[in-house]
Amino acid sequence: MKREPNVKNNNRTVIVLTGIVIVMFGFGFAMAPLYTLFCNLAGIQTLGGNLTTEKAAVEDTSKQSRYVIVKFDSTITRGLPWKFTPSIKEIKVKTGEPNNVIFLAKNFADESIIAQAIPNLLPWDANTYFNKVECFCFQKQLLEAQESKEMLIRFVVSTSLPDKINSLTLSYTVMNADTDSMKKYSNERQIKKTKNYLTDIYFKEIPLFYSLDKETS
């Protein structure tokens, strides 16, 4: 009889823990749609969505064009043996006019690698006014072994951009699109075995082989 309270307590503990597991399991399934909803509201593109141009803001014809600064940044996630960098760190653009910027990608692996670039624009409230007319981020990118490629983004900053915003930062996070390949190149030993792979790839500058004045049709 003395053990009965302990049994009840143990049963109560099991029930509580089981409930927690069920809630966490359900939350895990809910995370994906919630994240997608959040990204849609914030104007952020996701892998699960259709990587197309965002809806551009209606141009305010009463506002004159002005100059703003657009900065560029990039990050490579673990498991992708690439170098990915913008050809220019920042550019002064005129609102309402199209602009072209080139990013350089290089695959240091001895095999083809498919990657996906995820864009992010800051400040977030500027997303509605930043229209990507053409972008490598709209689809996955394939680089053959040791291949280098120029990747274009063509964009327009709307004249309706709020006057308080004078600078924007467009950054890309590039990740390996293949899970097995990602695991393979996340292995430190495999990275060291990769031919011509720079151990300080994320910090060493690679000479750009294209002209910044190159016309892109």
C-alpha positions as CSV (number, residue, x, y, z in Angstrom):
1,M,0.0,0.0,0.0
2,K,2.9,2.4,0.7
3,R,4.1,2.0,-2.9
4,E,0.7,3.0,-4.4
5,P,1.5,6.8,-4.4
6,N,4.8,6.1,-6.2
7,V,3.0,4.0,-8.8
8,K,0.5,6.8,-9.4
9,N,3.3,9.4,-9.6
10,N,5.2,7.2,-12.1
11,N,2.0,6.8,-14.2
12,R,1.4,10.5,-14.1
13,T,5.0,11.2,-15.2
14,V,4.7,8.7,-18.1
15,I,1.5,10.4,-19.2
16,V,3.1,13.9,-19.0
17,L,6.2,12.8,-20.9
18,T,4.1,11.1,-23.6
19,G,2.0,14.2,-24.0
20,I,5.2,16.3,-24.4
21,V,6.5,13.9,-27.1
22,I,3.2,14.1,-29.0
23,V,3.2,17.9,-28.9
24,M,6.8,18.2,-30.0
25,F,6.2,15.7,-32.8
26,G,3.2,17.7,-34.0
27,F,5.2,20.9,-33.7
28,G,7.9,19.5,-35.9
29,F,5.4,18.9,-38.7
30,A,3.9,22.4,-38.2
31,M,7.3,24.1,-38.4
32,A,7.6,23.8,-42.2
33,P,4.3,25.5,-43.1
34,L,4.7,28.1,-40.4
35,Y,8.2,28.9,-41.7
36,T,6.9,29.2,-45.2
37,L,4.1,31.5,-44.1
38,F,6.5,33.7,-42.2
39,C,8.8,33.9,-45.2
40,N,5.9,34.8,-47.5
41,L,4.9,37.6,-45.1
42,A,8.4,38.8,-44.8
43,G,9.2,38.6,-48.5
44,I,11.9,35.9,-48.0
45,Q,12.2,33.1,-50.6
46,T,12.4,29.5,-49.5
47,L,13.5,26.3,-51.0
48,G,10.0,24.8,-50.8
49,G,8.5,27.7,-52.6
50,N,8.6,28.6,-56.3
51,L,11.7,30.7,-56.6
52,T,10.3,33.3,-58.9
53,T,10.4,37.1,-58.8
54,E,8.5,38.7,-56.0
55,K,5.6,40.9,-56.8
56,A,6.9,44.4,-57.4
57,A,5.4,47.3,-55.7
58,V,3.2,49.6,-57.9
59,E,5.4,52.4,-59.1
60,D,4.5,55.8,-57.7
61,T,4.7,58.0,-60.7
62,S,4.6,61.1,-58.5
63,K,8.0,60.2,-57.0
64,Q,11.2,61.0,-58.7
65,S,14.0,58.6,-59.2
66,R,16.8,58.7,-56.6
67,Y,20.1,56.9,-55.9
68,V,20.4,54.3,-53.2
69,I,23.2,51.9,-52.2
70,V,22.8,48.1,-52.7
71,K,25.4,46.0,-50.9
72,F,26.1,42.3,-51.6
73,D,27.2,39.5,-49.4
74,S,27.4,35.7,-49.6
75,T,27.8,32.7,-47.3
76,I,28.7,29.1,-48.0
77,T,27.1,26.4,-45.8
78,R,29.1,23.5,-44.5
79,G,29.2,20.6,-46.9
80,L,29.5,22.6,-50.1
81,P,33.0,22.7,-51.6
82,W,32.4,25.9,-53.5
83,K,33.6,29.4,-53.6
84,F,30.8,32.0,-54.1
85,T,31.4,35.7,-54.1
86,P,29.9,38.9,-55.6
87,S,32.0,40.7,-58.2
88,I,31.4,43.9,-56.3
89,K,30.7,44.6,-52.7
90,E,28.2,47.5,-53.3
91,I,26.8,49.5,-56.1
92,K,25.0,52.9,-56.4
93,V,21.8,52.4,-58.3
94,K,19.0,54.6,-59.5
95,T,15.5,53.6,-58.5
96,G,13.3,52.5,-61.4
97,E,16.2,51.4,-63.6
98,P,17.4,47.8,-64.2
99,N,20.8,46.8,-62.8
100,N,23.1,43.8,-63.5
101,V,25.4,42.2,-60.9
102,I,27.6,39.1,-61.4
103,F,28.5,36.6,-58.8
104,L,31.3,34.2,-59.3
105,A,30.9,30.5,-58.3
106,K,33.6,27.9,-58.4
107,N,33.4,24.2,-57.6
108,F,36.6,22.8,-56.1
109,A,35.4,19.2,-56.0
110,D,36.4,16.5,-58.6
111,E,32.7,15.8,-59.3
112,S,29.7,17.8,-60.3
113,I,27.8,19.5,-57.4
114,I,24.3,21.0,-57.4
115,A,23.6,23.9,-55.1
116,Q,20.8,26.2,-54.2
117,A,21.2,29.9,-53.4
118,I,18.8,31.4,-50.8
119,P,18.4,35.2,-51.0
120,N,17.7,37.5,-48.1
121,L,17.2,41.3,-48.3
122,L,17.6,43.8,-45.5
123,P,15.9,45.8,-44.3
124,W,12.9,43.4,-44.6
125,D,10.4,46.1,-45.3
126,A,12.3,46.8,-48.5
127,N,11.5,43.4,-50.0
128,T,8.3,44.7,-51.7
129,Y,10.3,47.3,-53.5
130,F,13.2,45.1,-54.7
131,N,12.3,43.2,-57.9
132,K,14.5,40.4,-59.1
133,V,13.9,40.3,-62.8
134,E,16.4,37.5,-63.3
135,C,18.3,35.6,-60.7
136,F,20.4,32.4,-60.4
137,C,18.5,31.8,-57.2
138,F,15.3,31.0,-59.1
139,Q,16.6,27.5,-59.7
140,K,19.3,25.0,-58.5
141,Q,22.7,25.5,-60.1
142,L,25.0,22.7,-61.4
143,L,28.7,23.1,-61.5
144,E,30.8,20.4,-63.0
145,A,34.1,19.3,-61.4
146,Q,36.5,22.2,-61.1
147,E,34.1,24.4,-63.1
148,S,33.8,28.2,-62.6
149,K,30.7,30.1,-63.7
150,E,29.4,33.7,-63.7
151,M,25.9,34.0,-62.2
152,L,23.7,36.9,-63.0
153,I,21.1,38.8,-61.0
154,R,19.2,41.5,-62.7
155,F,17.1,43.7,-60.4
156,V,15.1,46.9,-60.2
157,V,14.6,49.0,-57.0
158,S,11.2,50.6,-57.1
159,T,10.8,54.4,-57.1
160,S,8.2,53.7,-54.4
161,L,11.0,52.7,-52.0
162,P,10.3,54.6,-48.7
163,D,12.5,57.7,-48.4
164,K,13.8,56.5,-45.1
165,I,15.6,53.6,-46.8
166,N,18.8,54.6,-48.5
167,S,20.8,51.4,-48.3
168,L,19.9,47.8,-48.9
169,T,21.9,44.6,-48.4
170,L,21.2,41.5,-50.6
171,S,22.9,38.4,-49.2
172,Y,22.9,34.8,-50.4
173,T,23.3,31.6,-48.5
174,V,24.4,28.8,-50.8
175,M,23.9,25.2,-49.7
176,N,24.5,21.8,-51.2
177,A,21.2,20.6,-52.7
178,D,22.1,16.9,-52.3
179,T,21.9,15.4,-48.8
180,D,24.4,12.6,-49.4
181,S,26.9,15.0,-51.1
182,M,26.5,17.5,-48.2
183,K,27.3,14.8,-45.7
184,K,30.3,13.7,-47.8
185,Y,31.9,17.1,-47.9
186,S,31.1,17.9,-44.3
187,N,33.6,15.2,-43.5
188,E,36.9,17.0,-42.7
189,R,39.0,14.1,-44.1
190,Q,37.1,14.2,-47.4
191,I,37.6,17.9,-47.7
192,K,41.4,17.5,-47.4
193,K,41.3,14.8,-50.0
194,T,39.5,17.0,-52.5
195,K,41.9,18.0,-55.3
196,N,42.8,21.7,-55.4
197,Y,40.4,22.4,-52.6
198,L,41.6,25.4,-50.5
199,T,41.5,24.7,-46.8
200,D,40.8,28.4,-46.2
201,I,38.3,28.6,-49.1
202,Y,36.0,30.8,-47.0
203,F,38.6,33.4,-46.4
204,K,41.0,33.4,-49.4
205,E,40.2,35.7,-52.3
206,I,40.1,34.2,-55.7
207,P,41.0,36.4,-58.7
208,L,37.9,37.2,-60.7
209,F,38.2,36.2,-64.4
210,Y,35.6,38.5,-65.7
211,S,35.3,42.3,-66.3
212,L,32.9,44.3,-64.1
213,D,32.0,46.3,-67.1
214,K,30.9,43.2,-69.0
215,E,27.6,43.6,-70.8
216,T,25.1,41.0,-70.1
217,S,22.3,40.5,-72.6
